[in-house]
Amino acid sequence: MTKPSASVSIDIAGAGPAGLAAAITLAQAGRQVVVHEMQKEVGHRFGGDFQGMENWTTREDVLVVLKALGITTDFIATPCRNGTVFDPAGKAYEIKSEEALFYLVERGPGPNTLDSALLRQAQSLGVEVRCNSRLRHIAGDGILAAGPRAADAIAVGYHFETDMADGFWAICDNDLAPQGYAYLLVMNGKGTVKSCMFSGFKQEKLYVQRTLEAFQRLVGLQMKNPQAHGGSGNFRIPRSAYSGRHPLVGEQAGFQDTLWGFGMRLAMSSGVLAAHSLLNGANYDKLWQRQLKPQMENSVVNRALYSMVPNRGYGWFLRQLAKKTNVRESLRRQYQPSWYKRLLSPWARHRYQSQRKDLACDHADCHCVWCREQNCVQGGGR
């Protein structure tokens, strides 16, 4: 692969974290970059959603890692060290970590969101971001960052205003979130409550209602001006993350944590790696397979094991987790290569099958989260 000429503009499809991270990296190296975003504004499809940026897959803090990559951290990132997780019977387990387990960030076009911070950095470096622009063809060098291509998981619920204190809560219960988890995140008078489900998409309304009732009963959920919201995620480990000669990044490539769906770090890291592949004439597949694939392979094993846990097994799982004095370190070890993970990997790949080839869920005349989003994710990837 040859290096692009510094005088030739590089096109990027999608202004999510993956696409903007790639644009920032290219612009810092002096390249001209145009980012095409199909929506009217960056972060449009998230609309104030609260998400967790995981902080357990490396020893280094994620904010330190981002700075080392040249990516801004000029967004509100609230460290979450302690929280409460409930089993299906409603028993509470306190989760504690010496360092931030994850950072709570806001997504969307607001002033302090991750998306807006990345946009500001990109534009300050001279990146041209064209909204309402669908990139249908790339004549020269470019990167594809247009978001998920299948629904392996959906997260459905509400954004809202609240008088509740800041915090995070989760429930492991297949009757609320099949093979996934329900969660409640509150920060600075605003909140997000959702069911993150890995199956059972046809019953999304039922699971959301059960989630609301559970959090009302367990923690006194209070919502003002609730706004319905949903999103989908696609997880896969591709043989190659190229489309023709163009790198695929973020969820368009399927790069996301298969266990619980934490994908922002992988998205931005893949964007940076794709940019380096263009700058240095390097093989992108070799870069991401060396730096990202081990973590993703372990996450597939973790997902396969977690998906087998019945409701009666969550209590045991949470008791073991609550015994840990530093949950962050315990989770980090679960993402490190080991002999038993290598042994289980073929079984896990067979058990877990991405829905990447599906163009929609199996509804007829469906208006579920995945089918609604399929018409708007092009050019707006993570």
Sequence and secondary structure as in RCSB ss.txt:
>XXXX:A:sequence
MTKPSASVSIDIAGAGPAGLAAAITLAQAGRQVVVHEMQKEVGHRFGGDFQGMENWTTREDVLVVLKALGITTDF
IATPCRNGTVFDPAGKAYEIKSEEALFYLVERGPGPNTLDSALLRQAQSLGVEVRCNSRLRHIAGDGILAAGPRA
ADAIAVGYHFETDMADGFWAICDNDLAPQGYAYLLVMNGKGTVKSCMFSGFKQEKLYVQRTLEAFQRLVGLQMKN
PQAHGGSGNFRIPRSAYSGRHPLVGEQAGFQDTLWGFGMRLAMSSGVLAAHSLLNGANYDKLWQRQLKPQMENSV
VNRALYSMVPNRGYGWFLRQLAKKTNVRESLRRQYQPSWYKRLLSPWARHRYQSQRKDLACDHADCHCVWCREQN
CVQGGGR
>XXXX:A:secstr
     TTS EEEE  SHHHHHHHHHHHHTT  EEEEESSSSTTTTTTT EEEEE  SSSS HHHHHHHTT    S
 EEEE  EEEE TT  EEEE  SS SEEEEE SSSTTSHHHHHHHHHHHTT EEEET      SSSEEE    SS
 SEEEEEEEEE    SEEEEE  TTTSTTSEEEEEEETTEEEEEEEESS GGGHHHHHHHHHHHHHHHH    EE
EEEEEEEE     S  EETTEEB GGGTT S TTT   HHHHHHHHHHHHHHHHHT  HHHHHHHHTHHHHHHHH
HHHHHHHT  HHHHHHHHHHHHH S HHHHHHHHTS  HHHHHHHHHHHHH    TT SS S SS  SHHHHHTT
T TT   
